[in-house]
Amino acid sequence: MRSKSAALLIVAMILSATVVYADERESAEALLKVLERAISVAKMFDVDGNVKAAEELRDRATDMLDAGKYLEAKNLSVMGLRAVESSLRQVEVRDESQMDLAGEINRGLKYLSYVNLTLTYLEKRGYNTSALREAYLNTLSLYLQARNELRVENVQAAKKTLEKAESEKRMLESALISMFLTFRQRNARHVVEDFLNKSGFLLKYAELTALSAEDVGIEVNEIRHEVEEVRALRERVKRLVEEGKWLEALQLIDESSPLLLKLQAEASRLQAAYVFRQASENPRSFLGRLQVKANQYRGILEDMSRSGIDVSRPMEALTFAEKNIEVASLSLSMGREREALLYMVNALRALNYVGRFISMAGGGSE
């Protein structure tokens, strides 16, 4: 018999994965992610009690993180980890096969929880999911039966029931894929429009960044090439839509993420290089230009808001930029020039987002 050692080893590995971050928010976020993983491990061993307490602490830590109270969030996450550890200390794993079986059952139940959310989403939008709902309930019943059999150590019965449950799950997955394709096709126009809008937004950002970087002597051949690739991708999607090939267009959009992320990363890198090149010569002057732009954008956004345009997201970005400008100014006054440059990079990125929103909404010129 092996008692508790496997569970304690797992939680020790999780706890050892924590690192110290210079940024309080990053540190709080990292601890919260560790707590999430620890809770998932505990659930694999069918422990309740302290795990529920840990989930409550996790929720409170999330609220504190969202409120900017990072120290409180970290303290709550640590308390949650201790609650998980307390639960796992009470676990007894009788043999390797039982642990594997418990893991399979709990992974199946976790998957079914996502299925339930998906079905609820579809039902709220008027889709008939009665056959899928029945298949889901049948599959869920089998997994719960297997879990109960394992709890009373009827391992052979649990294995047979799990085989039936996984067979039902495969059929459920097939039916879900069919429903998903139907759903995607009905909503294809919205998906395509969203892709074209966001990729267009990204293209403008990349092109403006390239122009700024080129003006100060920074090499921009790579981003020019990526811009052309994204532009060609957009044209292919448009052509497929014009030909009525919606599923092919959707598949192309699904496959486009790596290219879009690559372009975004290169634009961000060039923007940082531009700030360091410009601001390092006269950081105070560059910071002053950022402040002028922020003031200009705030006036434009307020005018747009009065005309009925939703400017909540760009206003959040502008507030973020203003805070970074303020901190950069403080850093400069303390002689921390490199630190100030990093805050200026953050401010410029946020201001560029606001500028693109204003330009695309027709609210003014950058």
C-alpha positions as CSV (number, residue, x, y, z in Angstrom):
1,M,0.0,0.0,0.0
2,R,1.2,3.5,-0.8
3,S,-0.2,6.2,1.4
4,K,-0.3,9.9,0.6
5,S,3.2,10.0,-0.9
6,A,2.1,10.4,-4.5
7,A,-0.3,13.2,-3.6
8,L,2.3,15.0,-1.4
9,L,4.9,14.7,-4.1
10,I,2.6,16.3,-6.6
11,V,1.7,19.2,-4.4
12,A,5.4,19.7,-3.5
13,M,6.2,19.9,-7.2
14,I,3.5,22.5,-7.6
15,L,4.7,24.6,-4.7
16,S,8.3,24.4,-5.9
17,A,7.2,25.9,-9.2
18,T,6.6,29.3,-7.7
19,V,9.1,32.0,-8.4
20,V,9.7,35.5,-7.1
21,Y,8.7,38.3,-9.5
22,A,9.8,41.9,-9.3
23,D,6.4,43.0,-10.3
24,E,3.7,42.6,-7.6
25,R,1.0,41.9,-10.1
26,E,3.0,39.2,-11.9
27,S,3.8,37.6,-8.6
28,A,0.1,37.6,-7.6
29,E,-0.9,36.2,-11.0
30,A,1.7,33.4,-10.8
31,L,0.6,32.3,-7.3
32,L,-3.0,32.3,-8.4
33,K,-2.2,30.0,-11.4
34,V,-0.3,27.7,-9.1
35,L,-3.3,27.5,-6.8
36,E,-5.5,26.7,-9.8
37,R,-3.2,23.8,-10.7
38,A,-3.1,22.5,-7.1
39,I,-6.9,22.5,-6.9
40,S,-7.0,20.5,-10.2
41,V,-4.6,17.9,-8.7
42,A,-6.7,17.7,-5.5
43,K,-9.9,17.1,-7.5
44,M,-8.2,14.1,-9.2
45,F,-8.1,12.4,-5.8
46,D,-11.7,13.0,-5.0
47,V,-11.0,15.1,-1.9
48,D,-13.6,17.7,-0.9
49,G,-13.8,19.8,2.2
50,N,-10.6,21.8,2.2
51,V,-10.7,21.9,-1.6
52,K,-13.9,23.8,-1.5
53,A,-12.3,26.2,1.0
54,A,-9.4,26.6,-1.4
55,E,-11.8,27.4,-4.3
56,E,-13.4,30.1,-2.2
57,L,-10.0,31.5,-1.4
58,R,-9.1,31.4,-5.1
59,D,-12.2,33.3,-5.9
60,R,-11.4,35.9,-3.3
61,A,-7.8,36.1,-4.5
62,T,-9.1,36.7,-8.0
63,D,-11.3,39.6,-6.8
64,M,-8.3,41.1,-5.0
65,L,-6.2,40.8,-8.1
66,D,-8.8,42.5,-10.2
67,A,-9.0,45.3,-7.6
68,G,-5.3,45.8,-7.8
69,K,-4.7,44.6,-4.2
70,Y,-1.8,42.3,-5.1
71,L,-0.5,41.6,-1.6
72,E,-3.9,40.5,-0.4
73,A,-4.3,38.3,-3.5
74,K,-1.0,36.6,-2.8
75,N,-1.8,36.0,0.8
76,L,-5.2,34.5,-0.1
77,S,-3.5,32.2,-2.7
78,V,-1.0,31.0,-0.2
79,M,-3.8,30.2,2.2
80,G,-5.6,28.3,-0.6
81,L,-2.4,26.3,-1.3
82,R,-2.2,25.3,2.4
83,A,-5.8,24.2,2.3
84,V,-5.1,22.0,-0.7
85,E,-2.0,20.6,0.9
86,S,-4.1,19.8,4.0
87,S,-6.6,17.9,1.8
88,L,-3.9,15.9,0.0
89,R,-2.3,14.8,3.3
90,Q,-5.5,12.9,4.0
91,V,-5.4,11.0,0.6
92,E,-4.5,7.3,0.5
93,V,-3.7,5.9,-2.9
94,R,-3.8,2.1,-2.8
95,D,-2.0,1.4,-6.1
96,E,-0.9,2.9,-9.3
97,S,-3.9,1.5,-11.3
98,Q,-6.4,3.1,-9.0
99,M,-4.7,6.5,-9.3
100,D,-4.7,6.2,-13.1
101,L,-8.3,5.2,-13.0
102,A,-9.3,8.1,-10.8
103,G,-7.4,10.4,-13.1
104,E,-9.3,9.1,-16.2
105,I,-12.7,9.4,-14.5
106,N,-12.0,13.0,-13.3
107,R,-10.7,14.1,-16.7
108,G,-13.9,12.7,-18.2
109,L,-16.0,14.6,-15.7
110,K,-14.1,17.8,-16.3
111,Y,-14.6,17.4,-20.1
112,L,-18.3,16.9,-19.5
113,S,-18.5,20.1,-17.5
114,Y,-17.3,22.0,-20.6
115,V,-19.8,20.1,-22.7
116,N,-22.6,21.2,-20.3
117,L,-21.5,24.9,-20.7
118,T,-21.4,24.5,-24.5
119,L,-24.9,23.0,-24.6
120,T,-26.2,25.7,-22.3
121,Y,-24.7,28.4,-24.6
122,L,-26.3,26.8,-27.6
123,E,-29.7,26.4,-25.9
124,K,-29.8,30.1,-24.9
125,R,-29.4,30.9,-28.6
126,G,-32.3,28.8,-29.7
127,Y,-30.5,25.7,-30.9
128,N,-32.3,22.3,-30.4
129,T,-29.8,20.3,-28.3
130,S,-32.3,17.7,-26.9
131,A,-30.4,14.7,-28.5
132,L,-27.0,16.0,-27.4
133,R,-28.4,16.8,-23.9
134,E,-29.6,13.2,-23.5
135,A,-26.3,11.8,-24.7
136,Y,-24.5,14.1,-22.3
137,L,-26.6,12.9,-19.3
138,N,-26.1,9.3,-20.2
139,T,-22.3,9.7,-20.4
140,L,-22.3,11.7,-17.2
141,S,-24.3,9.0,-15.4
142,L,-21.7,6.4,-16.4
143,Y,-18.7,8.4,-15.3
144,L,-20.4,9.1,-11.9
145,Q,-21.2,5.4,-11.6
146,A,-17.5,4.5,-12.3
147,R,-16.4,7.0,-9.7
148,N,-18.7,5.6,-7.0
149,E,-17.5,2.0,-7.8
150,L,-13.9,3.1,-7.4
151,R,-14.7,4.8,-4.1
152,V,-15.8,1.5,-2.7
153,E,-12.7,-0.2,-4.2
154,N,-14.7,-2.2,-6.8
155,V,-11.9,-1.6,-9.3
156,Q,-12.9,-4.2,-11.9
157,A,-16.5,-2.9,-12.1
158,A,-15.2,0.7,-12.3
159,K,-12.9,-0.2,-15.2
160,K,-15.8,-1.8,-17.1
161,T,-18.1,1.2,-16.5
162,L,-15.3,3.6,-17.5
163,E,-15.0,1.7,-20.8
164,K,-18.7,2.2,-21.5
165,A,-18.4,5.9,-20.4
166,E,-15.5,6.6,-22.8
167,S,-17.4,4.9,-25.7
168,E,-20.4,7.1,-25.0
169,K,-18.1,10.1,-24.8
170,R,-16.6,9.4,-28.2
171,M,-20.1,9.4,-29.8
172,L,-20.9,12.6,-27.9
173,E,-17.8,14.3,-29.2
174,S,-18.7,13.3,-32.8
175,A,-22.2,14.7,-32.4
176,L,-20.7,17.9,-30.9
177,I,-18.3,18.4,-33.8
178,S,-21.2,18.1,-36.2
179,M,-23.2,20.7,-34.2
180,F,-20.2,23.0,-33.9
181,L,-19.7,23.0,-37.7
182,T,-23.4,23.9,-38.2
183,F,-23.1,26.6,-35.6
184,R,-19.9,28.0,-37.1
185,Q,-21.4,28.0,-40.6
186,R,-24.5,29.9,-39.4
187,N,-22.2,32.4,-37.7
188,A,-19.6,32.5,-40.4
189,R,-20.3,36.0,-41.5
190,H,-19.7,37.4,-38.0
191,V,-16.5,35.4,-37.6
192,V,-15.2,36.6,-41.0
193,E,-16.1,40.3,-40.3
194,D,-14.4,40.1,-36.9
195,F,-11.3,38.6,-38.4
196,L,-11.1,41.3,-41.1
197,N,-11.6,44.1,-38.6
198,K,-9.0,42.8,-36.2
199,S,-6.4,41.9,-38.8
200,G,-7.0,45.3,-40.5
201,F,-6.4,47.0,-37.1
202,L,-3.2,45.0,-36.7
203,L,-2.0,45.9,-40.2
204,K,-2.4,49.6,-39.6
205,Y,-0.6,49.3,-36.3
206,A,2.3,47.4,-38.0
207,E,2.5,49.8,-40.9
208,L,2.6,52.9,-38.7
209,T,5.2,51.3,-36.4
210,A,7.4,50.4,-39.4
211,L,7.2,53.9,-40.7
212,S,8.2,55.4,-37.3
213,A,11.0,52.9,-36.9
214,E,12.3,53.4,-40.5
215,D,12.4,57.2,-39.9
216,V,15.0,56.7,-37.1
217,G,17.1,54.2,-39.0
218,I,15.8,50.9,-37.7
219,E,15.7,47.9,-40.1
220,V,12.1,47.0,-41.0
221,N,12.5,44.4,-43.8
222,E,11.1,41.6,-41.7
223,I,7.9,43.4,-40.6
224,R,7.3,44.6,-44.2
225,H,7.4,40.9,-45.3
226,E,5.0,39.9,-42.5
227,V,2.6,42.8,-43.4
228,E,2.5,41.5,-47.0
229,E,1.8,38.0,-45.8
230,V,-1.2,39.1,-43.6
231,R,-2.5,41.3,-46.5
232,A,-2.4,38.3,-48.8
233,L,-4.2,36.2,-46.2
234,R,-7.0,38.7,-45.9
235,E,-7.4,38.8,-49.7
236,R,-7.6,34.9,-49.7
237,V,-10.3,35.0,-47.0
238,K,-12.3,37.7,-48.9
239,R,-12.0,35.7,-52.2
240,L,-13.3,32.5,-50.5
241,V,-16.3,34.4,-49.1
242,E,-17.1,35.8,-52.5
243,E,-17.1,32.3,-53.9
244,G,-19.4,31.1,-51.1
245,K,-16.7,28.8,-49.6
246,W,-17.5,29.8,-45.9
247,L,-16.0,26.7,-44.3
248,E,-12.8,27.0,-46.2
249,A,-12.6,30.7,-45.1
250,L,-13.2,29.7,-41.5
251,Q,-10.5,27.1,-41.7
252,L,-8.1,29.6,-43.1
253,I,-8.9,32.0,-40.3
254,D,-8.4,29.3,-37.7
255,E,-4.9,28.6,-39.2
256,S,-3.9,32.3,-39.3
257,S,-3.2,32.8,-35.6
258,P,0.5,32.1,-35.7
259,L,1.0,34.6,-38.5
260,L,-1.0,37.3,-36.8
261,L,0.8,36.8,-33.5
262,K,4.2,36.9,-35.2
263,L,3.3,40.2,-36.8
264,Q,2.1,41.6,-33.5
265,A,5.2,40.6,-31.7
266,E,7.5,42.1,-34.4
267,A,5.5,45.4,-34.3
268,S,5.9,45.5,-30.5
269,R,9.6,44.8,-30.7
270,L,10.1,47.6,-33.3
271,Q,8.0,50.0,-31.2
272,A,10.1,49.4,-28.2
273,A,13.3,49.9,-30.3
274,Y,11.8,53.2,-31.6
275,V,11.1,54.5,-28.1
276,F,14.6,53.6,-26.9
277,R,16.2,55.2,-29.9
278,Q,14.1,58.4,-29.7
279,A,13.8,58.8,-25.9
280,S,17.4,58.0,-25.0
281,E,18.6,61.2,-26.7
282,N,16.1,63.4,-24.8
283,P,13.8,61.5,-22.5
284,R,12.1,64.5,-21.1
285,S,11.2,65.9,-24.5
286,F,9.8,62.5,-25.7
287,L,7.8,62.2,-22.5
288,G,6.4,65.6,-23.1
289,R,5.2,64.6,-26.6
290,L,3.5,61.5,-25.1
291,Q,1.7,63.7,-22.6
292,V,0.5,66.1,-25.4
293,K,-0.8,63.2,-27.4
294,A,-2.6,61.8,-24.4
295,N,-4.3,65.1,-23.7
296,Q,-5.3,65.4,-27.4
297,Y,-6.8,61.8,-27.4
298,R,-8.7,62.4,-24.2
299,G,-10.5,65.4,-25.8
300,I,-11.3,63.4,-28.9
301,L,-12.6,60.4,-27.0
302,E,-14.8,62.7,-24.8
303,D,-16.3,64.2,-27.9
304,M,-16.9,60.8,-29.4
305,S,-18.6,59.6,-26.2
306,R,-20.9,62.6,-26.2
307,S,-21.9,61.7,-29.8
308,G,-23.0,58.2,-28.6
309,I,-19.9,56.1,-29.5
310,D,-18.8,53.5,-27.0
311,V,-15.2,54.5,-26.1
312,S,-14.9,52.4,-22.9
313,R,-12.0,50.3,-24.1
314,P,-9.9,53.0,-25.7
315,M,-10.6,55.2,-22.6
316,E,-9.2,52.3,-20.4
317,A,-6.1,52.2,-22.6
318,L,-5.7,56.0,-22.4
319,T,-5.9,55.9,-18.6
320,F,-3.3,53.1,-18.6
321,A,-1.0,55.3,-20.8
322,E,-1.5,58.3,-18.6
323,K,-0.5,56.3,-15.5
324,N,2.6,55.0,-17.3
325,I,3.5,58.6,-18.3
326,E,3.1,59.7,-14.7
327,V,5.4,56.9,-13.4
328,A,7.9,57.5,-16.2
329,S,8.1,61.1,-15.1
330,L,8.7,60.1,-11.5
331,S,11.4,57.6,-12.6
332,L,13.2,60.3,-14.5
333,S,13.1,62.7,-11.6
334,M,14.8,59.9,-9.5
335,G,17.5,59.3,-12.2
336,R,16.1,56.0,-13.3
337,E,16.2,56.6,-17.0
338,R,16.1,53.0,-18.3
339,E,13.1,52.3,-16.0
340,A,11.4,55.4,-17.3
341,L,12.0,54.2,-20.9
342,L,10.1,51.0,-20.2
343,Y,7.1,52.9,-18.9
344,M,7.3,55.1,-22.0
345,V,7.1,52.0,-24.2
346,N,3.9,50.9,-22.4
347,A,2.4,54.4,-22.7
348,L,3.2,54.6,-26.5
349,R,1.7,51.2,-27.2
350,A,-1.5,52.2,-25.4
351,L,-1.6,55.6,-27.1
352,N,-1.2,53.9,-30.5
353,Y,-4.1,51.6,-29.7
354,V,-6.2,54.7,-28.9
355,G,-5.0,56.5,-32.0
356,R,-6.0,53.5,-34.3
357,F,-9.4,53.4,-32.6
358,I,-10.0,57.1,-33.3
359,S,-8.8,56.8,-36.9
360,M,-11.0,53.8,-37.7
361,A,-14.0,55.3,-35.9
362,G,-13.6,58.5,-37.8
363,G,-13.2,60.6,-34.7
364,G,-10.2,62.6,-35.7
365,S,-6.7,62.3,-37.0
366,E,-3.6,61.1,-35.2
